[in-house]
Amino acid sequence: MKPEKKLLITFDYELFLGEKSGTVKNCLISPTNELSLKLNEFGIKGIFFVDTLFLWALKSKLNDSKARQDFEMLKTQLSGLYQQGHYIYPHIHPHWLDAKYQTDSGMWKLSDISKYRFEALSDSEKSQVFSYSDEILKEVLDDNGYRMDAYRAGGWSIQPFKDFQPFFEKYNIKADFTVLGKAHRNTNASVYDFRTIPVAENPYRFSKSVTIKVPEGQYWEFPISSIEFNSEAFTNKLVRKVLWKTKAGQNLGDGIGVQFQDMGEVEKSEFEMVSIELLTTNKLKLYLHYLDQNEYMQFICHPKMVSPHNLKMFSKFLTRAFKRYEIISDWKEMIRES
């Protein structure tokens, strides 16, 4: 009998969030189709954290033919994923409230990042964006009984949790998937500090702070995993540079991300998140070694950032992982076992 491993494959289903959003087809539809094929091939229950305020903004532009076409494509894809058994949850980037639609290109401009953090919103805006998220997911998934019982914060900004707790209670959200162990950042847009959480942490309970473990806590935190990469740094840069010169190494998305300005001294980290878009040929053994050494592993993926090479390496990882282990990929099953 094969030993058991807990493996979560999670996605931030979003466009680029800066000067140029990119197109729905290249950033979301095409790469997600490729990724979902891999999930279904291995029987993995994926978790898609959907940029719900983008969907709401797009819905407001349905008088534009391009926007209407994009909305229908997204609705078809998301409802299809949901019907296949994958989880669909909200991923709120508040600065969509100030996004500008570009009718000539069908893209969005999100250069105003004054509302990038949830904390920057007024009380009424905070309530509004969760209400929007609940409504739009029920509409897109065509399920009035849908419950958004898990969440991932936009820009990793789940702190202070007191801003989120009233809405976790209101919508019966049981789990958060935002924390990345040892990571921290202080910029003009995104602020978070997870340095008290180890890089190879198992799911844990919490109550009033996502970084303080409470054995009988009200909520679950499912941390994103990290690997040590410092010793491979030069090789990583070389491999990425070579791959980028080929079509196989170029990500499928076509937008421009947020330009952050660090507000203090930046510390160099020896770790990076476990991610499909960061998985290259020279990291495959590191990822498999991580799975060998730990009972729990969570991938984060941004479909807009995935390249054909990443998809190939991800397929190799899954093939070897399922050959070695009995894989549990359902977060609710993980909780039941605890």
C-alpha positions as CSV (number, residue, x, y, z in Angstrom):
1,M,0.0,0.0,0.0
2,K,1.4,3.4,-1.0
3,P,2.0,6.0,1.7
4,E,-0.5,8.9,1.8
5,K,0.3,12.6,0.9
6,K,-1.8,15.7,1.0
7,L,-1.4,17.7,-2.2
8,L,-3.3,20.9,-3.0
9,I,-3.2,22.5,-6.4
10,T,-4.6,26.1,-6.2
11,F,-5.0,28.8,-8.7
12,D,-5.3,32.6,-8.7
13,Y,-7.7,33.0,-11.6
14,E,-7.0,36.6,-12.6
15,L,-5.8,39.0,-15.2
16,F,-2.6,41.1,-14.8
17,L,-3.3,43.8,-12.3
18,G,-1.3,46.8,-13.5
19,E,-1.2,49.1,-16.5
20,K,-2.4,46.5,-18.9
21,S,-4.6,43.6,-17.8
22,G,-4.0,41.4,-20.8
23,T,-6.8,39.5,-22.7
24,V,-9.2,37.0,-21.2
25,K,-8.4,34.5,-23.8
26,N,-4.6,34.5,-23.3
27,C,-4.5,35.1,-19.6
28,L,-7.3,32.8,-18.4
29,I,-9.2,30.7,-21.0
30,S,-6.3,29.1,-22.9
31,P,-4.0,28.4,-20.0
32,T,-6.8,27.2,-17.7
33,N,-8.0,24.8,-20.3
34,E,-4.5,23.3,-20.4
35,L,-4.2,23.1,-16.6
36,S,-7.7,21.6,-16.1
37,L,-6.8,18.8,-18.5
38,K,-3.9,17.8,-16.2
39,L,-6.1,18.0,-13.1
40,N,-8.8,15.8,-14.7
41,E,-6.3,13.4,-16.0
42,F,-5.0,12.7,-12.5
43,G,-8.3,13.1,-10.7
44,I,-7.2,16.1,-8.8
45,K,-9.8,18.4,-7.2
46,G,-8.4,21.9,-8.0
47,I,-9.1,25.1,-6.1
48,F,-9.7,28.2,-8.3
49,F,-9.6,31.5,-6.5
50,V,-11.5,33.8,-8.8
51,D,-10.9,37.5,-9.1
52,T,-14.6,38.2,-8.4
53,L,-14.4,42.0,-8.7
54,F,-13.1,41.6,-12.2
55,L,-16.1,39.6,-13.1
56,W,-18.3,42.2,-11.5
57,A,-16.6,45.0,-13.4
58,L,-16.9,43.1,-16.7
59,K,-20.6,42.5,-16.1
60,S,-21.1,46.3,-15.9
61,K,-19.8,46.5,-19.5
62,L,-22.0,44.0,-21.2
63,N,-23.2,46.7,-23.6
64,D,-19.8,46.3,-25.2
65,S,-19.6,43.3,-27.5
66,K,-16.1,42.4,-26.6
67,A,-16.8,42.6,-22.9
68,R,-20.0,40.5,-23.4
69,Q,-18.0,37.9,-25.3
70,D,-15.4,37.7,-22.5
71,F,-18.0,37.4,-19.8
72,E,-19.7,34.5,-21.6
73,M,-16.3,32.7,-22.1
74,L,-15.5,33.1,-18.4
75,K,-18.9,31.9,-17.3
76,T,-18.7,28.8,-19.5
77,Q,-15.2,28.0,-18.3
78,L,-15.9,28.5,-14.6
79,S,-19.3,26.7,-14.6
80,G,-17.6,23.9,-16.4
81,L,-14.8,23.6,-13.8
82,Y,-17.5,23.7,-11.1
83,Q,-19.5,21.0,-12.7
84,Q,-16.3,18.8,-13.0
85,G,-16.0,19.0,-9.2
86,H,-13.4,21.7,-8.8
87,Y,-13.7,24.3,-6.1
88,I,-14.5,27.9,-7.0
89,Y,-13.9,30.6,-4.4
90,P,-13.4,34.4,-4.2
91,H,-10.1,36.2,-4.6
92,I,-10.7,39.9,-4.0
93,H,-8.5,42.6,-5.5
94,P,-10.2,45.8,-4.3
95,H,-8.5,48.1,-6.7
96,W,-10.8,46.7,-9.4
97,L,-13.2,49.3,-8.0
98,D,-11.1,52.0,-9.8
99,A,-10.3,50.0,-13.0
100,K,-10.7,51.6,-16.4
101,Y,-12.0,49.7,-19.4
102,Q,-10.3,50.2,-22.7
103,T,-12.9,49.8,-25.4
104,D,-10.4,49.7,-28.3
105,S,-8.5,46.7,-26.9
106,G,-11.0,45.1,-24.6
107,M,-8.4,45.2,-21.8
108,W,-8.4,47.1,-18.5
109,K,-6.1,49.6,-16.9
110,L,-5.5,49.2,-13.2
111,S,-2.9,51.8,-12.6
112,D,-4.7,53.3,-9.6
113,I,-3.6,51.1,-6.7
114,S,-4.9,53.3,-3.8
115,K,-7.4,50.5,-3.0
116,Y,-5.1,47.6,-3.6
117,R,-5.3,46.5,0.1
118,F,-8.7,45.5,1.6
119,E,-7.7,47.6,4.6
120,A,-7.9,50.8,2.4
121,L,-11.6,50.4,1.8
122,S,-14.3,52.1,3.7
123,D,-16.6,49.9,5.8
124,S,-19.4,50.1,3.2
125,E,-16.9,49.2,0.4
126,K,-15.7,46.2,2.4
127,S,-19.2,44.9,2.8
128,Q,-20.0,45.7,-0.8
129,V,-17.1,43.7,-2.4
130,F,-18.0,40.6,-0.4
131,S,-21.6,41.0,-1.4
132,Y,-20.5,41.4,-5.1
133,S,-18.4,38.3,-4.8
134,D,-21.2,36.2,-3.4
135,E,-23.7,37.4,-6.1
136,I,-21.4,37.1,-9.1
137,L,-20.2,33.6,-8.2
138,K,-23.8,32.4,-7.8
139,E,-24.7,33.9,-11.1
140,V,-21.7,32.6,-13.0
141,L,-21.9,29.1,-11.5
142,D,-25.7,29.1,-12.0
143,D,-26.1,27.8,-8.4
144,N,-28.2,29.9,-5.9
145,G,-27.2,27.4,-3.2
146,Y,-23.5,28.0,-3.7
147,R,-21.5,28.8,-0.6
148,M,-18.1,30.5,-0.7
149,D,-16.6,28.7,2.4
150,A,-13.0,29.4,1.5
151,Y,-11.0,32.4,0.6
152,R,-7.6,33.8,-0.6
153,A,-6.8,37.5,-0.2
154,G,-5.6,39.5,-3.2
155,G,-2.0,40.6,-3.0
156,W,-1.4,38.2,0.0
157,S,-3.0,41.0,2.2
158,I,-5.0,39.1,4.7
159,Q,-3.8,41.2,7.6
160,P,-5.1,42.6,9.7
161,F,-7.6,39.7,9.9
162,K,-10.0,41.8,12.0
163,D,-11.0,43.5,8.7
164,F,-12.0,40.1,7.2
165,Q,-13.5,38.3,10.2
166,P,-17.0,39.9,10.1
167,F,-17.3,38.6,6.5
168,F,-15.9,35.2,7.3
169,E,-18.6,34.9,9.9
170,K,-21.4,36.4,7.7
171,Y,-20.6,34.1,4.7
172,N,-19.6,31.1,6.8
173,I,-16.0,31.0,5.4
174,K,-14.2,28.2,7.1
175,A,-10.7,28.3,5.5
176,D,-8.1,30.8,4.3
177,F,-5.4,29.9,1.7
178,T,-3.3,33.1,1.8
179,V,-0.3,32.5,4.1
180,L,3.1,31.9,2.6
181,G,5.5,30.9,5.3
182,K,8.4,33.3,6.1
183,A,7.3,35.7,3.4
184,H,6.9,39.4,4.2
185,R,6.6,42.6,2.2
186,N,5.9,46.3,2.8
187,T,5.2,48.2,-0.4
188,N,3.0,51.1,-1.6
189,A,0.3,48.5,-2.4
190,S,0.8,45.2,-0.6
191,V,1.7,44.6,3.0
192,Y,2.0,41.3,4.8
193,D,4.2,39.5,7.4
194,F,4.1,35.7,7.7
195,R,7.7,35.3,9.1
196,T,6.4,33.4,12.2
197,I,5.1,30.6,10.0
198,P,7.6,27.9,8.8
199,V,8.0,27.3,5.1
200,A,6.9,23.7,5.4
201,E,3.9,24.2,7.6
202,N,0.9,21.9,7.7
203,P,-2.7,23.2,7.8
204,Y,-3.6,24.7,11.2
205,R,-6.4,26.4,13.1
206,F,-6.6,30.1,14.0
207,S,-9.1,32.6,15.3
208,K,-8.1,36.3,15.3
209,S,-4.8,36.2,13.4
210,V,-3.8,34.0,10.5
211,T,-0.3,33.7,12.0
212,I,-1.3,32.6,15.5
213,K,-2.2,29.0,15.8
214,V,-5.1,28.1,18.0
215,P,-5.8,24.4,18.5
216,E,-9.6,24.9,18.7
217,G,-9.6,27.9,16.4
218,Q,-12.7,29.0,14.4
219,Y,-10.9,28.9,11.0
220,W,-8.4,26.8,9.1
221,E,-5.3,28.1,7.4
222,F,-3.9,26.1,4.5
223,P,-0.3,27.6,4.0
224,I,1.2,27.8,0.5
225,S,4.4,25.7,0.5
226,S,8.0,27.0,-0.3
227,I,11.2,25.5,-1.4
228,E,14.8,26.5,-0.7
229,F,16.4,27.7,-3.9
230,N,19.5,29.7,-3.0
231,S,22.0,27.0,-3.9
232,E,20.3,26.7,-7.3
233,A,20.0,30.5,-7.9
234,F,22.6,30.8,-10.7
235,T,21.2,27.7,-12.5
236,N,17.7,29.0,-12.1
237,K,18.5,32.3,-13.8
238,L,20.4,30.6,-16.6
239,V,17.6,28.0,-17.3
240,R,14.9,30.8,-17.2
241,K,16.9,32.9,-19.6
242,V,17.4,30.1,-22.0
243,L,13.7,29.1,-21.8
244,W,12.5,32.6,-22.3
245,K,14.2,32.8,-25.7
246,T,12.1,29.9,-26.8
247,K,8.3,29.7,-27.2
248,A,8.2,26.8,-24.7
249,G,9.5,29.1,-21.9
250,Q,7.3,32.1,-22.5
251,N,4.2,32.6,-20.4
252,L,0.8,32.5,-22.2
253,G,-0.5,35.8,-20.7
254,D,-0.2,39.1,-22.4
255,G,-0.5,41.8,-19.7
256,I,1.6,43.9,-17.3
257,G,1.5,43.5,-13.6
258,V,1.5,45.9,-10.7
259,Q,4.6,48.0,-10.3
260,F,5.4,47.8,-6.6
261,Q,7.5,50.3,-4.7
262,D,9.2,48.9,-1.6
263,M,8.8,51.1,1.4
264,G,11.8,49.8,3.3
265,E,14.9,47.7,3.0
266,V,14.3,44.5,1.1
267,E,15.7,41.3,2.5
268,K,16.8,38.6,0.1
269,S,14.9,35.4,0.7
270,E,16.3,31.9,0.3
271,F,12.9,30.5,-0.4
272,E,10.3,30.7,-3.2
273,M,6.7,29.6,-3.3
274,V,5.9,26.2,-4.8
275,S,4.3,27.1,-8.1
276,I,3.5,25.7,-11.5
277,E,4.8,28.8,-13.3
278,L,8.1,28.5,-11.4
279,L,8.6,24.8,-12.0
280,T,11.4,24.3,-14.5
281,T,13.4,21.2,-15.4
282,N,16.1,21.9,-12.9
283,K,13.6,22.2,-10.0
284,L,11.7,19.0,-10.6
285,K,13.9,17.0,-8.3
286,L,13.5,19.7,-5.6
287,Y,9.7,19.6,-5.8
288,L,9.7,15.8,-5.6
289,H,12.1,15.8,-2.7
290,Y,9.8,18.3,-0.9
291,L,6.9,15.9,-1.4
292,D,9.0,13.0,-0.1
293,Q,10.0,14.9,3.1
294,N,6.6,16.4,3.9
295,E,3.1,15.1,4.4
296,Y,1.5,18.2,3.0
297,M,2.3,20.4,-0.1
298,Q,0.4,23.3,-1.7
299,F,1.0,24.6,-5.1
300,I,-0.1,28.1,-6.1
301,C,-0.5,28.9,-9.8
302,H,-1.4,32.0,-11.8
303,P,-2.6,30.7,-15.2
304,K,-1.5,33.9,-16.9
305,M,2.1,33.1,-16.0
306,V,2.3,29.5,-17.1
307,S,4.5,28.5,-20.0
308,P,4.4,25.2,-22.1
309,H,7.6,24.2,-20.4
310,N,5.9,24.6,-17.0
311,L,3.0,22.5,-18.1
312,K,5.4,19.7,-19.2
313,M,7.2,19.8,-15.9
314,F,4.0,19.8,-13.9
315,S,2.8,16.7,-15.8
316,K,6.1,15.0,-14.9
317,F,5.7,15.9,-11.3
318,L,2.2,14.6,-11.1
319,T,3.1,11.4,-12.9
320,R,5.9,10.6,-10.4
321,A,3.9,11.8,-7.4
322,F,0.9,9.6,-8.1
323,K,3.2,6.6,-8.8
324,R,4.9,6.9,-5.4
325,Y,2.0,8.0,-3.2
326,E,-1.8,7.8,-2.5
327,I,-2.7,11.5,-3.1
328,I,-5.4,13.4,-1.3
329,S,-6.3,16.6,-3.1
330,D,-9.5,17.7,-1.4
331,W,-9.1,20.2,1.4
332,K,-12.3,19.3,3.0
333,E,-11.2,15.6,3.2
334,M,-8.0,16.8,4.8
335,I,-10.1,18.5,7.6
336,R,-12.2,15.5,8.1
337,E,-9.1,13.4,8.7
338,S,-7.7,15.8,11.3
